[in-house]
Structure formats: structure tokens, C-alpha cells
């Protein structure tokens, strides 16, 4: 597996992690656009993006679990690494559950109600806040503590 990685990458995590982030951000934008345009295909696209984001988050989570075992972690970065892992769990659980809710609401057609769609949009946007906290801690690991940096 390591033979497939570029020379600069210590593990798969930095290559995978950006997929769920972008998929969820675009899903929120699709939901917002759907609210104003009323186009149902945008709502379907958002659900598909949330689903792909949740699946790619599984890969990101497992690559992160593998990554932390293979990098040099300074003592002062251990608390940040622990918090990053915790917030990674929260992100995975939130979007996993949220995706299941969205699939159910789409299947039952409960999301056709405008107020339900607004609440779902607000929840999706709130999830991006969880992503931002997780990403902030991951960035702190790399840029403050130099975790995963090849010297």
C-alpha cells in the first residue's frame, strides 16, 4: 500500500479526508439551492452527496486510525490528537445518522414539506460546524506540532 503513496504522504489520511468535507459542503449548498428553487433533483443530489460523504468518512476515519499509529507525535500534541479523534467520531456519527434520516425522509417523502426541508438544511449546516472543529484540530496537529511532516 505504501508503494502507491506519493513520497510526501506519510499515510492515506491526508489524501482521503478532503472528500467527505467537500461532499458535505456541496450537499448543504444543494439543499440551500433546492429551498429557493423548489427543484426536487437538487434535494435528491444532496441526499446522494450526504451518502457518498458518509461512506468516504468511513474511509477517512479508518485511515486516520491507521495514521496516528504510524506518525511521530510530540507529547504536547497528544491532547490535540485525542480531541481530533473524538471530534472525528462525532463527525462520523452525526453524518452517518443524518444520512440515514435523509434517506428515510426522502423515501417517505416527508422532506416535501418546506419546514421539514428548512430544518434538515439547518441540521446539515450544523454538521459542517462539527466538521470545521475536527478540521481545525487536524490542522493544528500538522501545522503546530508537525505531525505527519516528512523532514
N, C-alpha and C positions, 0 to 999 in steps of 0.2 A: 504494500500500500504506500509506503513512504517513497518508493521509486516513482510514483505518479505525482508526487507533490513538487511544486516549484522549489528551487533552492532556498528562497527566502521564507517559505512557510514552515513553521515548526510542527504543524499538525493541520488537520482538516477544518477545525473550528472557524478560523478567520475566513475561510473560503465559503463556508456554508451559512454562517449566521446572518448574512445580509439578505438572503432570500425571504425568510419569513417576515422580516421587518418591512421590506418593500411590498410584499404581497398584502400585508395587513394595511399598510398606509394607502395603497391603491384601492383596497376594498372599502375603506372608510370614504375615500373620495367618490367611489362609485355609488355608495349609499347616499352621500350628500347630493350628488347629481340626480340620483333617482328620486329623491324627495322633491326636488324642484321641477324636474321634467315629467315625472309620473311614468317614465318608461320602465316597464317591468323587466326588460332584458338586463338593465343595469343592476337591478336587485338580484337577479339570477347570477350575474357576473360577480357581484360582491360575495355572494354565498360560495361560489366556486373559488374565489380568491382566498376567503377565510379558510376554506377546507384545505387548499394547497398550502397556505401559510401554516396551518396547524400540523400538517404532515411534515413539512420541511422543518418545523420547530422541533419535531421529534429527532430528526437527524442532527439538528444543531445542538440539542440537549445532550444526546449521546456523544457527539464529537467533543462537546465541552467537558463532559465527564472524563473522557479519554485524555483530553488535552491537559487538564490540570495535573494529571499524574506524570506527564512527560515533559513538563517545563520546570525551570528553576524559579522558585517562589521565595522572595525575600521575606523575612519574618514580619516586617512591618506591612506587607501586603496580604498576609493571611486572613485578617479580618475582612478586608475588601473582597478577597476571593470567596470567602464564606458567604458574604452578603450577596455577591454576584450570583453564586449558585442558588441561594434562597430565592432571589428575585427571578432567576431563570425558571425555577419551579413554579412560582406564582404566574409567570407569563404563560408557561405551557399549560397549566391547569385552567387559567382564565380562558385562553383562546380555544383550548380543547372543548371546554364546557360551552363556551359561547358559540362555537361552530356547530355543536350538536343542537343547541337551541335554535340557531338559524336554520339548520336543515329541517328540524321539526316544524318550525313556523312556516317555512316555505312549502313543505309537504301538505300541511293542514290549511294553507292559505290564510293564516292568521296575520301575516305581515301586510296584507292588503289594506288593513285599517291604517290610516295616516298616523294616528297617535302611537300605535304599536311600532310603526316604522321609525318614528322620531325617537322613541325610547331605545329601540335597537341601535339606531345611529349613535345616540349618546353613549350607550354601553360600549360600542365598538371604539369610539373616540377615547373613552376612559381606558380601554385596554392599551391604547397607544401610550398613555401615561405610564403604565406598568412597563411597557417596552422601553420607554425613554429612561426610566430608572435603572433597568437592567443594563442597558447600553452604556449609561453613564458609568456604572461600576466597572463594566468591561473595559471601557476606555481608560479609566483610572488605573486598572491593572497594567495595561500596556504602556500608557504614556507617563504615568507617575512612577510605577515600580518596574517597568521594563520587562514585564512578564511576556515570554514568547519572542523576544527580540533576539535575533542571531547577531552575535558580536564578532 
